[in-house]
Amino acid sequence: MATTVRSLLNTLLLLLLHLGCFFCSSHQSHTKKRKISPISSPSHSSPPSKSHKTLSLSNLKRLLSLTKPPTINEEQQQQQSIVPIPPKPIFQSDPLIKNLSFPSRLDIFPCNLCGEVFIKPHLLDHHVSTRHALSELSDSDSGMNIVRIIFHSGWRGRDITPTVHRIFKIHNNPKTLARFEEYRDSIRSKAARAAAGGGGGRRNERCAADGNERLRFHCSTLICSLGEAAGGVCGGQFCSTCGIVRGGFSPKMDGIATHSTSWGAHASLPADLEEEFGFLHVRRAMLVCRVVAGRVAPDPMMDDGSSDKEGGGGYDSVVGRSRAGLKEDEELFVFSPRAVLPCFVITYSVS
């Protein structure tokens, strides 16, 4: 009985051993069939080597490290390491555009006549005195007939008669007009103080009223075609008429001679002026001016030095020496260029 039981146990052990070997062999064959594909080539059927596996893993780690977003600490470190570069100052570094400036509305000076804009006041004054200095009067203007009559009235009884070609009205710039009015006001205030002190009589009364203002003539020379240039005046150095129209009379003159008639102003220049300076094409031009005479010294011999060239002394002007054919007050000298304001220019010729 014991022998039978022992033999049964041995047979069970053998069966179990065979079954275990069978399952192990079937599992290995199944795994081999999964790895080997019938489509793949024989060269890829062999398992990769260990070095190939390590190389692919290292490459994969590198790729992952490149695409890995930085952490918060790394971003702070990068921001601290970056030094900000200040912007380049354009107007201080570049010498070509350093001096450029863009004026504001308060720094521009427009011309009221043509609308052209300037950035400096003296540029505006130069523009007005050259481009808008003159305007020619036509026959339909009432002022032209008045100026023509005043001009011809001084030639009555003379052997020669003038021929008027053109008459221009002078548009003085605001500064020139302001200087003239300031000088007239100074003469008026001085005469008013003298009249209040009980001296001067009728002279001071006339000076206190309008500064003893008179309409007088001054003859000058002309070498350009007046009225044909831009604005009517030229920039020639020897064209005396255009120089007076642009900037008034020169302060370097010892005195400005003005005359009560056009004939007296014409006779003040030499008769052979046109012939002597014919190579320069010199011609005569008559200026009709407003003159603030102030207190007038009756005769040069009576002027003992009390006449002040700036209008602060006893006399503000002086009568010239009497000549043949001239009245007593024909020629008058004023000492300040601010006392004379040219208003009209007459181009003429004498036959």
C-alpha positions as MATLAB code, in Angstrom:
seq = 'MATTVRSLLNTLLLLLLHLGCFFCSSHQSHTKKRKISPISSPSHSSPPSKSHKTLSLSNLKRLLSLTKPPTINEEQQQQQSIVPIPPKPIFQSDPLIKNLSFPSRLDIFPCNLCGEVFIKPHLLDHHVSTRHALSELSDSDSGMNIVRIIFHSGWRGRDITPTVHRIFKIHNNPKTLARFEEYRDSIRSKAARAAAGGGGGRRNERCAADGNERLRFHCSTLICSLGEAAGGVCGGQFCSTCGIVRGGFSPKMDGIATHSTSWGAHASLPADLEEEFGFLHVRRAMLVCRVVAGRVAPDPMMDDGSSDKEGGGGYDSVVGRSRAGLKEDEELFVFSPRAVLPCFVITYSVS';
ca = [
       0.000    0.000    0.000;
       2.780    2.342    0.844;
       4.552    1.470   -2.333;
       1.509    2.346   -4.458;
       1.088    5.723   -2.820;
       4.757    6.513   -3.376;
       4.532    5.550   -7.039;
       1.465    7.807   -7.515;
       3.315   10.743   -6.000;
       6.284   10.177   -8.292;
       4.032   10.097  -11.354;
       2.325   13.363  -10.222;
       5.682   15.052   -9.807;
       6.737   13.961  -13.275;
       3.486   15.227  -14.758;
       3.889   18.555  -13.034;
       7.485   18.802  -14.272;
       6.417   18.112  -17.860;
       3.597   20.623  -17.661;
       5.976   23.316  -16.364;
       8.447   22.703  -19.147;
       5.626   22.865  -21.699;
       4.356   26.262  -20.467;
       7.819   27.771  -20.376;
       8.601   26.684  -23.940;
       5.266   28.026  -25.265;
       5.748   31.414  -23.576;
       9.225   31.861  -25.092;
       7.998   30.993  -28.577;
       5.090   33.474  -28.208;
       7.372   36.342  -27.189;
       9.698   35.639  -30.144;
       6.793   35.726  -32.560;
       5.772   39.186  -31.271;
       9.202   40.722  -31.681;
       9.941   39.397  -35.145;
       7.700   40.923  -37.787;
       7.407   39.339  -41.215;
       7.514   42.802  -42.932;
      10.699   43.993  -41.287;
      14.076   43.259  -42.784;
      16.425   40.712  -41.248;
      18.919   43.381  -40.260;
      16.335   45.011  -37.939;
      15.302   41.697  -36.433;
      18.362   41.494  -34.269;
      18.035   43.313  -30.942;
      19.912   46.600  -30.670;
      23.122   46.708  -28.764;
      23.527   48.268  -25.362;
      25.649   51.178  -26.627;
      22.946   52.179  -29.136;
      20.359   52.248  -26.367;
      22.493   54.523  -24.189;
      23.167   56.878  -27.118;
      19.520   57.292  -27.961;
      18.638   57.950  -24.346;
      21.310   60.656  -24.050;
      20.063   62.363  -27.205;
      16.534   62.223  -25.899;
      17.644   63.804  -22.627;
      19.350   66.617  -24.524;
      16.235   67.323  -26.556;
      14.129   67.331  -23.437;
      16.572   69.706  -21.703;
      16.341   72.183  -24.635;
      12.577   72.322  -24.689;
      12.246   72.400  -20.952;
      10.756   75.751  -19.780;
      12.886   77.678  -17.302;
      11.830   77.804  -13.721;
      11.066   80.993  -11.773;
      14.513   81.147  -10.213;
      16.204   80.756  -13.577;
      14.106   83.592  -15.058;
      15.094   85.902  -12.188;
      18.763   85.074  -12.680;
      18.522   85.793  -16.404;
      16.824   89.142  -15.808;
      19.489   90.135  -13.299;
      22.277   89.204  -15.705;
      20.829   91.360  -18.538;
      22.059   94.983  -18.307;
      19.584   97.479  -19.869;
      21.100   99.660  -22.639;
      19.927  103.310  -22.429;
      18.496  104.825  -25.642;
      20.862  106.900  -27.741;
      20.221  110.663  -27.379;
      19.652  111.787  -30.946;
      19.991  115.552  -30.606;
      23.114  115.392  -28.431;
      25.172  112.747  -30.157;
      24.664  113.565  -33.813;
      26.334  116.931  -34.641;
      24.368  117.284  -37.880;
      21.004  117.414  -36.168;
      22.151  118.776  -32.837;
      21.380  122.353  -33.840;
      17.980  121.539  -35.281;
      15.103  123.033  -33.379;
      11.404  122.942  -33.967;
       9.898  126.353  -33.173;
       6.623  126.605  -31.374;
       3.791  128.887  -32.349;
       5.177  131.614  -30.111;
       8.517  131.533  -31.952;
       7.205  132.129  -35.471;
       6.581  135.480  -37.112;
       4.162  135.407  -40.057;
       3.917  138.102  -42.692;
       0.480  139.700  -42.664;
       0.692  140.547  -46.366;
       1.679  137.244  -47.996;
       1.468  134.695  -45.141;
       5.115  133.604  -45.285;
       6.421  132.468  -41.881;
       9.800  133.323  -40.339;
      11.529  132.140  -37.167;
      13.324  135.418  -36.403;
      11.842  138.922  -36.177;
      14.689  140.536  -38.120;
      14.054  138.114  -40.989;
      10.448  139.262  -41.088;
      11.540  142.919  -41.093;
      13.943  142.283  -43.967;
      11.219  140.451  -45.884;
       8.704  143.274  -45.456;
      11.251  145.980  -46.308;
      12.223  144.259  -49.571;
       9.236  142.280  -50.823;
       6.441  144.612  -49.700;
       8.188  147.983  -49.607;
       6.497  149.631  -52.578;
       3.224  149.606  -54.442;
       2.741  151.582  -57.627;
      -0.151  154.026  -57.794;
      -2.365  153.932  -60.858;
      -4.285  156.755  -62.529;
      -7.468  155.671  -60.783;
      -5.941  156.287  -57.328;
      -6.883  159.637  -55.846;
      -3.580  159.794  -53.998;
      -1.635  159.760  -57.250;
      -3.261  162.977  -58.486;
      -2.605  164.707  -55.146;
       1.080  163.735  -55.131;
       1.427  164.759  -58.777;
      -0.083  168.200  -58.079;
       2.177  168.768  -55.057;
       5.220  167.748  -57.092;
       4.444  170.024  -60.047;
       3.548  172.993  -57.838;
       7.194  173.606  -56.994;
       8.205  173.979  -60.662;
       5.984  176.928  -61.512;
       7.823  179.768  -63.179;
      10.836  177.585  -64.050;
      12.326  177.226  -67.498;
      12.272  173.440  -67.308;
       9.335  171.140  -66.689;
       9.553  167.660  -65.181;
       7.898  164.580  -66.633;
       6.562  162.136  -64.036;
       6.984  158.485  -65.018;
       5.837  156.478  -62.009;
       4.687  157.158  -58.440;
       5.136  154.562  -55.683;
       3.708  154.443  -52.205;
       6.187  153.363  -49.510;
       4.979  150.776  -46.997;
       7.180  151.377  -43.973;
       7.619  148.463  -41.616;
       6.126  148.748  -38.112;
       9.496  149.395  -36.459;
      10.311  152.349  -38.727;
       6.859  153.833  -38.161;
       7.152  153.275  -34.385;
      10.532  155.072  -34.273;
       9.064  158.052  -36.107;
       6.062  158.283  -33.789;
       8.236  157.913  -30.671;
      10.461  160.753  -31.838;
       7.410  162.958  -32.535;
       6.002  162.183  -29.079;
       9.317  163.121  -27.464;
       9.268  166.492  -29.261;
       5.668  167.082  -28.171;
       6.365  166.243  -24.535;
       9.457  168.476  -24.485;
       7.486  171.375  -25.992;
       4.668  170.805  -23.508;
       7.092  171.047  -20.598;
       8.581  174.251  -22.051;
       5.112  175.762  -22.576;
       4.143  174.890  -19.020;
       7.201  176.831  -17.822;
       6.074  179.937  -19.675;
       8.527  179.991  -22.597;
       8.515  179.422  -26.316;
       5.250  181.114  -27.306;
       3.736  179.961  -30.598;
       6.670  177.710  -31.462;
       6.086  175.500  -28.467;
       2.362  175.470  -29.143;
       2.926  174.079  -32.638;
       5.489  171.571  -31.382;
       3.202  170.463  -28.552;
       0.374  169.868  -31.045;
       2.091  167.682  -33.692;
       5.848  168.101  -33.205;
       5.879  170.791  -35.937;
       5.402  168.096  -38.577;
       5.785  169.156  -42.222;
       5.526  167.620  -45.684;
       8.862  168.050  -47.456;
      10.913  166.722  -50.380;
      14.262  164.967  -50.583;
      15.998  164.233  -53.916;
      18.086  161.068  -54.174;
      19.826  158.980  -56.828;
      18.623  155.804  -58.467;
      20.577  153.220  -60.488;
      18.003  150.394  -60.787;
      14.686  149.973  -62.523;
      12.557  150.855  -59.542;
       9.422  148.756  -59.328;
      10.612  145.961  -61.615;
      12.487  143.951  -58.972;
      10.709  141.730  -56.433;
       8.977  144.082  -54.026;
      10.056  147.142  -56.057;
      13.486  147.703  -54.467;
      16.908  146.295  -55.189;
      19.762  145.356  -52.879;
      22.379  147.484  -54.619;
      24.945  149.177  -52.428;
      25.043  152.396  -54.499;
      21.303  152.718  -55.097;
      20.548  155.436  -52.567;
      16.790  155.533  -53.117;
      16.311  151.791  -52.519;
      18.494  152.003  -49.418;
      16.287  154.739  -47.948;
      13.123  152.804  -48.782;
      14.452  149.626  -47.142;
      15.878  150.992  -43.906;
      15.325  154.737  -43.749;
      18.011  157.411  -43.675;
      21.467  156.566  -42.396;
      22.312  157.697  -38.843;
      25.893  158.416  -39.997;
      24.770  161.533  -41.847;
      25.547  164.846  -40.167;
      22.157  166.154  -41.214;
      19.323  165.236  -43.552;
      18.422  168.000  -45.999;
      14.738  168.380  -46.774;
      13.058  171.027  -48.945;
       9.657  172.607  -49.007;
       9.369  172.300  -52.828;
      10.343  169.635  -55.321;
      12.311  172.192  -57.317;
      14.475  173.023  -54.309;
      15.188  169.333  -53.713;
      16.022  168.868  -57.403;
      18.388  171.828  -57.385;
      20.227  170.505  -54.310;
      21.973  167.905  -56.498;
      24.452  168.912  -59.227;
      22.950  169.648  -62.633;
      25.438  167.417  -64.451;
      24.829  164.431  -62.181;
      23.409  162.213  -64.925;
      26.251  163.038  -67.313;
      29.025  162.522  -64.783;
      27.743  159.146  -63.621;
      26.260  158.036  -66.910;
      28.238  154.765  -66.832;
      26.188  153.764  -63.773;
      22.900  154.869  -65.391;
      22.245  157.243  -62.502;
      18.861  158.934  -62.450;
      17.013  161.147  -59.980;
      14.145  160.128  -57.730;
      12.072  162.418  -55.538;
      11.046  161.311  -52.038;
       7.986  162.891  -50.416;
       8.554  162.734  -46.649;
       6.898  163.549  -43.364;
       9.368  165.541  -41.271;
       9.167  166.386  -37.577;
      10.965  169.727  -37.507;
      10.458  170.498  -33.812;
      12.014  173.773  -32.735;
      13.784  175.285  -35.758;
      16.829  177.537  -35.475;
      16.127  180.520  -37.736;
      19.666  180.811  -39.100;
      22.881  178.760  -38.827;
      24.716  181.787  -37.472;
      22.317  181.813  -34.507;
      22.977  178.157  -33.693;
      25.450  178.365  -30.805;
      25.620  174.617  -30.298;
      22.362  174.379  -28.390;
      20.727  172.272  -31.136;
      20.769  168.639  -30.086;
      21.206  165.998  -32.770;
      18.925  163.635  -30.839;
      16.240  166.198  -30.072;
      17.106  166.899  -26.433;
      18.485  170.455  -26.728;
      17.097  173.871  -27.534;
      16.650  173.324  -31.292;
      15.729  170.158  -33.185;
      16.453  171.388  -36.741;
      18.088  174.293  -38.506;
      17.379  176.288  -41.650;
      20.061  176.201  -44.344;
      21.858  179.231  -45.689;
      19.816  181.335  -48.080;
      20.720  180.916  -51.743;
      19.637  182.702  -54.856;
      16.111  181.790  -55.829;
      15.366  179.967  -52.555;
      13.052  181.065  -49.822;
      14.099  181.432  -46.213;
      12.708  178.084  -45.092;
      13.389  176.255  -48.379;
      16.160  174.054  -47.010;
      15.802  172.460  -43.605;
      18.299  170.172  -41.863;
      17.147  167.674  -39.260;
      19.696  165.845  -37.159;
      17.941  162.598  -36.316;
      17.021  159.990  -38.963;
      13.973  159.168  -36.850;
      12.564  162.612  -37.679;
      12.063  161.756  -41.386;
       9.533  159.217  -42.676;
       9.513  158.706  -46.486;
       6.009  158.183  -47.862;
       6.184  158.356  -51.696;
       8.785  157.903  -54.416;
       8.481  159.753  -57.736;
      10.577  158.777  -60.755;
      10.835  161.645  -63.229;
      12.964  163.203  -65.907;
      13.640  166.839  -66.855;
      13.468  168.047  -70.433;
];
